[in-house]
Protein backbone atom coordinates (compact mmCIF):
# COMPACT_ATOMS: atom_id res chain seq x y z
CA UNK A 1 0.00 0.00 0.00
CA UNK A 2 1.06 3.55 -0.70
CA UNK A 3 0.30 6.60 1.45
CA UNK A 4 -1.97 9.22 -0.03
CA UNK A 5 0.74 11.82 -0.18
CA UNK A 6 2.97 9.58 -2.36
CA UNK A 7 2.90 9.76 -6.12
CA UNK A 8 5.44 7.00 -6.97
CA UNK A 9 6.85 3.76 -5.69
CA UNK A 10 9.76 1.48 -6.54
CA UNK A 11 9.11 -2.24 -6.68
CA UNK A 12 12.15 -4.31 -5.99
CA UNK A 13 13.11 -7.99 -6.29
CA UNK A 14 12.05 -8.40 -9.91
CA UNK A 15 13.72 -10.50 -12.60
CA UNK A 16 16.11 -8.88 -15.04
CA UNK A 17 14.73 -7.92 -18.43
CA UNK A 18 11.20 -9.18 -17.77
CA UNK A 19 7.75 -7.76 -18.56
CA UNK A 20 5.37 -6.98 -15.68
CA UNK A 21 1.70 -5.91 -15.61
CA UNK A 22 0.51 -3.22 -13.12
CA UNK A 23 -2.89 -1.96 -11.94
CA UNK A 24 -3.86 0.50 -9.17
CA UNK A 25 -6.85 1.15 -6.95
CA UNK A 26 -7.68 3.93 -4.46
CA UNK A 27 -9.41 3.32 -1.18
CA UNK A 28 -10.63 5.19 1.93
CA UNK A 29 -12.33 4.14 5.12
CA UNK A 30 -15.58 3.39 3.33
CA UNK A 31 -14.71 1.67 0.10
CA UNK A 32 -12.15 0.81 -2.61
CA UNK A 33 -12.32 2.10 -6.15
CA UNK A 34 -12.26 0.01 -9.28
CA UNK A 35 -8.90 -1.05 -10.68
CA UNK A 36 -7.14 1.19 -13.12
CA UNK A 37 -6.26 0.19 -16.64
CA UNK A 38 -3.45 -2.32 -16.96
CA UNK A 39 -0.01 -0.98 -17.74
CA UNK A 40 3.08 -2.96 -18.78
CA UNK A 41 6.55 -2.31 -17.45
CA UNK A 42 9.84 -4.06 -18.21
CA UNK A 43 12.97 -4.31 -16.14
CA UNK A 44 16.25 -3.29 -17.70
CA UNK A 45 19.01 -5.47 -19.09
CA UNK A 46 22.08 -6.40 -17.15
CA UNK A 47 25.43 -7.65 -18.27
CA UNK A 48 25.11 -11.14 -19.72
CA UNK A 49 26.54 -14.12 -17.84
CA UNK A 50 29.98 -15.45 -18.75
CA UNK A 51 30.03 -18.24 -21.39
CA UNK A 52 30.59 -21.77 -20.14
CA UNK A 53 31.72 -25.10 -21.67
CA UNK A 54 34.38 -23.41 -23.80
CA UNK A 55 36.29 -26.05 -25.80
CA UNK A 56 38.45 -26.63 -28.88
CA UNK A 57 36.75 -29.49 -30.80
CA UNK A 58 39.19 -29.53 -33.74
CA UNK A 59 42.20 -27.87 -35.31
CA UNK A 60 44.14 -27.93 -38.58
CA UNK A 61 47.53 -26.74 -39.76
CA UNK A 62 46.25 -23.16 -40.07
CA UNK A 63 43.13 -22.92 -37.89
CA UNK A 64 41.34 -23.98 -34.74
CA UNK A 65 37.63 -24.09 -33.84
CA UNK A 66 36.29 -22.87 -30.50
CA UNK A 67 32.82 -23.71 -29.14
CA UNK A 68 30.85 -22.42 -26.12
CA UNK A 69 27.43 -22.18 -24.48
CA UNK A 70 25.60 -19.71 -22.23
CA UNK A 71 24.01 -20.40 -18.84
CA UNK A 72 20.23 -20.58 -19.09
CA UNK A 73 18.61 -19.12 -15.98
CA UNK A 74 15.06 -17.78 -16.25
CA UNK A 75 16.58 -15.16 -18.56
CA UNK A 76 20.01 -14.18 -19.84
CA UNK A 77 19.96 -10.58 -18.62
CA UNK A 78 18.91 -9.18 -21.97
CA UNK A 79 19.29 -9.77 -25.68
CA UNK A 80 22.63 -11.27 -26.66
CA UNK A 81 24.06 -9.28 -29.54
CA UNK A 82 27.40 -10.97 -30.12
CA UNK A 83 30.27 -12.97 -28.69
CA UNK A 84 33.86 -11.82 -28.60
CA UNK A 85 36.77 -14.25 -28.91
CA UNK A 86 40.32 -13.40 -27.97
CA UNK A 87 43.40 -15.55 -28.45
CA UNK A 88 47.17 -15.23 -28.24
CA UNK A 89 50.15 -17.42 -29.02
CA UNK A 90 51.89 -18.90 -26.01
CA UNK A 91 55.03 -20.23 -27.70
CA UNK A 92 58.19 -18.42 -26.49
CA UNK A 93 59.17 -17.39 -30.01
CA UNK A 94 55.79 -15.84 -31.06
CA UNK A 95 54.01 -12.57 -30.38
CA UNK A 96 51.92 -12.92 -27.21
CA UNK A 97 49.55 -10.06 -28.02
CA UNK A 98 45.82 -10.84 -27.88
CA UNK A 99 43.85 -10.78 -31.11
CA UNK A 100 40.06 -10.54 -31.14
CA UNK A 101 37.26 -11.71 -33.40
CA UNK A 102 33.51 -11.07 -33.11
CA UNK A 103 30.71 -13.56 -33.77
CA UNK A 104 27.40 -11.82 -34.45
CA UNK A 105 24.70 -14.13 -33.11
CA UNK A 106 22.01 -14.13 -30.44
CA UNK A 107 22.08 -17.92 -29.95
CA UNK A 108 22.63 -19.41 -26.53
CA UNK A 109 25.58 -21.42 -27.83
CA UNK A 110 27.95 -21.09 -30.74
CA UNK A 111 31.06 -22.15 -32.62
CA UNK A 112 33.69 -20.21 -34.49
CA UNK A 113 36.83 -21.06 -36.49
CA UNK A 114 39.90 -18.86 -36.33
CA UNK A 115 41.87 -19.11 -39.59
CA UNK A 116 45.15 -17.99 -41.23
CA UNK A 117 47.33 -19.22 -38.40
CA UNK A 118 50.83 -20.67 -38.40
CA UNK A 119 51.24 -24.41 -37.97
CA UNK A 120 52.26 -26.07 -34.70
CA UNK A 121 51.57 -23.02 -32.50
CA UNK A 122 49.96 -23.10 -29.05
CA UNK A 123 47.22 -20.58 -28.26
CA UNK A 124 45.27 -19.44 -25.21
CA UNK A 125 41.59 -18.82 -26.07
CA UNK A 126 38.76 -17.03 -24.17
CA UNK A 127 35.16 -16.00 -24.97
CA UNK A 128 32.74 -13.42 -23.55
CA UNK A 129 29.16 -12.33 -24.24
CA UNK A 130 27.98 -8.86 -25.21
CA UNK A 131 24.52 -7.25 -24.89
CA UNK A 132 23.16 -3.71 -24.54
CA UNK A 133 24.23 -3.60 -20.92
CA UNK A 134 27.81 -4.39 -21.79
CA UNK A 135 30.19 -7.31 -21.91
CA UNK A 136 30.40 -10.27 -19.59
CA UNK A 137 33.59 -11.43 -17.92
CA UNK A 138 36.02 -13.50 -19.95
CA UNK A 139 35.63 -17.25 -19.76
CA UNK A 140 38.34 -19.46 -18.33
CA UNK A 141 41.16 -19.85 -20.90
CA UNK A 142 41.46 -23.04 -22.91
CA UNK A 143 44.42 -24.22 -24.96
CA UNK A 144 44.43 -24.71 -28.72
CA UNK A 145 47.21 -25.87 -31.02
CA UNK A 146 47.54 -25.85 -34.79
CA UNK A 147 48.84 -29.11 -36.21
CA UNK A 148 51.85 -30.13 -38.24
CA UNK A 149 51.68 -30.00 -42.02
CA UNK A 150 49.76 -32.99 -43.39
CA UNK A 151 48.03 -33.77 -40.09
CA UNK A 152 44.64 -32.04 -39.97
CA UNK A 153 43.18 -34.12 -37.17
CA UNK A 154 45.38 -32.83 -34.41
CA UNK A 155 47.28 -36.13 -34.13
CA UNK A 156 50.47 -37.11 -35.92
CA UNK A 157 49.94 -40.36 -37.84
CA UNK A 158 52.78 -42.88 -37.31
CA UNK A 159 54.57 -44.10 -40.43
CA UNK A 160 54.00 -47.70 -39.36
CA UNK A 161 50.24 -47.14 -39.31
CA UNK A 162 50.34 -45.75 -42.85
CA UNK A 163 52.41 -48.69 -44.15
CA UNK A 164 50.18 -51.18 -42.34
CA UNK A 165 47.09 -49.59 -43.82
CA UNK A 166 48.49 -50.20 -47.31
CA UNK A 167 50.07 -53.65 -46.85
CA UNK A 168 47.23 -55.38 -45.02
CA UNK A 169 44.61 -54.85 -47.78
CA UNK A 170 47.22 -55.87 -50.39
CA UNK A 171 47.95 -59.15 -48.57
CA UNK A 172 44.24 -59.90 -48.31
CA UNK A 173 43.80 -59.36 -52.06
CA UNK A 174 46.74 -61.69 -52.83
CA UNK A 175 45.32 -64.43 -50.57
CA UNK A 176 41.93 -64.17 -52.29
CA UNK A 177 43.57 -64.49 -55.73
CA UNK A 178 45.57 -67.55 -54.64
CA UNK A 179 42.46 -69.26 -53.24
CA UNK A 180 40.57 -68.52 -56.46
CA UNK A 181 43.33 -70.08 -58.60
CA UNK A 182 43.48 -73.20 -56.38
CA UNK A 183 39.71 -73.71 -56.56
CA UNK A 184 39.69 -73.33 -60.35
CA UNK A 185 42.62 -75.77 -60.72
CA UNK A 186 40.86 -78.40 -58.60
CA UNK A 187 37.65 -78.08 -60.60
CA UNK A 188 39.51 -78.54 -63.90
CA UNK A 189 41.41 -81.55 -62.54
CA UNK A 190 38.17 -83.09 -61.26
CA UNK A 191 36.60 -82.78 -64.70
CA UNK A 192 39.60 -84.53 -66.32
CA UNK A 193 39.45 -87.38 -63.81
CA UNK A 194 35.74 -87.91 -64.54
CA UNK A 195 36.48 -88.17 -68.28
CA UNK A 196 39.35 -90.79 -68.00
CA UNK A 197 37.42 -94.06 -67.13
CA UNK A 198 35.87 -94.35 -70.64
CA UNK A 199 39.31 -94.29 -72.32
CA UNK A 200 40.70 -96.77 -69.76
CA UNK A 201 37.93 -99.27 -70.46
CA UNK A 202 38.65 -99.10 -74.18
CA UNK A 203 42.36 -99.74 -73.66
CA UNK A 204 41.70 -102.71 -71.37
CA UNK A 205 39.47 -104.51 -73.86
CA UNK A 206 42.02 -103.97 -76.65
CA UNK A 207 44.83 -105.18 -74.44
CA UNK A 208 43.15 -108.57 -73.90
CA UNK A 209 42.55 -108.97 -77.63
CA UNK A 210 38.77 -109.15 -77.51
CA UNK A 211 37.60 -107.63 -80.82
CA UNK A 212 33.99 -107.93 -79.74
CA UNK A 213 34.59 -105.11 -77.23
CA UNK A 214 37.15 -103.24 -79.25
CA UNK A 215 35.60 -100.01 -80.32
CA UNK A 216 38.38 -99.25 -82.78
CA UNK A 217 36.42 -100.77 -85.66
CA UNK A 218 32.68 -100.89 -85.26
CA UNK A 219 32.19 -102.51 -88.70
CA UNK A 220 34.21 -105.66 -87.98
CA UNK A 221 32.60 -108.80 -86.50
CA UNK A 222 33.26 -112.58 -86.48
CA UNK A 223 30.92 -115.07 -88.16
CA UNK A 224 30.12 -117.79 -85.65
CA UNK A 225 29.38 -120.28 -88.54
CA UNK A 226 32.93 -120.03 -89.82
CA UNK A 227 35.72 -122.50 -89.15
CA UNK A 228 36.43 -122.65 -85.43
CA UNK A 229 38.88 -125.53 -85.46
CA UNK A 230 41.03 -123.79 -82.91
CA UNK A 231 38.27 -123.73 -80.32
CA UNK A 232 38.94 -126.10 -77.42
CA UNK A 233 36.25 -127.20 -75.02
CA UNK A 234 37.96 -127.22 -71.67
CA UNK A 235 35.14 -129.29 -70.11
CA UNK A 236 35.23 -132.04 -72.79
CA UNK A 237 38.67 -133.14 -74.03
CA UNK A 238 37.20 -134.01 -77.44
CA UNK A 239 37.98 -131.79 -80.44
CA UNK A 240 35.20 -130.37 -82.61
CA UNK A 241 35.17 -128.97 -86.08
CA UNK A 242 32.54 -126.99 -87.85
CA UNK A 243 29.19 -128.94 -87.70
CA UNK A 244 28.71 -128.20 -91.37
CA UNK A 245 32.07 -129.71 -92.30
CA UNK A 246 33.92 -132.69 -90.86
CA UNK A 247 34.17 -133.44 -87.19
CA UNK A 248 36.98 -135.53 -85.70
CA UNK A 249 36.36 -137.17 -82.37
CA UNK A 250 39.12 -138.28 -80.07
CA UNK A 251 37.56 -140.82 -77.74
CA UNK A 252 39.62 -140.99 -74.58
CA UNK A 253 37.56 -144.04 -73.36
CA UNK A 254 38.47 -146.28 -76.35
CA UNK A 255 41.08 -148.96 -75.83
CA UNK A 256 42.77 -147.75 -78.96
CA UNK A 257 43.29 -144.07 -78.65
CA UNK A 258 44.51 -144.02 -82.17
CA UNK A 259 41.13 -145.10 -83.70
CA UNK A 260 39.59 -142.45 -85.76
CA UNK A 261 35.87 -142.23 -86.67
CA UNK A 262 34.87 -140.21 -89.61
CA UNK A 263 31.33 -139.13 -90.33
CA UNK A 264 30.11 -137.57 -93.54
Secondary structure, DSSP 8 states (H G I E B T S, - for coil): ---TT-------S--TT-EEEE----B-SS-B------EEEE---------EEEEEEEE-SS-EEEEEE---SS--SS-EEEEEEEEEE-STTS----EEEEE----SEEEEEE-S--SS-EEEEEEEEEETTEE------EEEE---TT-TTSS---HHHHHHHHHHHHHHHHHHHHHHHHHHHHHHHHHHHHHHHHHHHHHHHHHTT-GGG-TT-TT----TTS--TT---SSS------TTS------SSSS-TT------
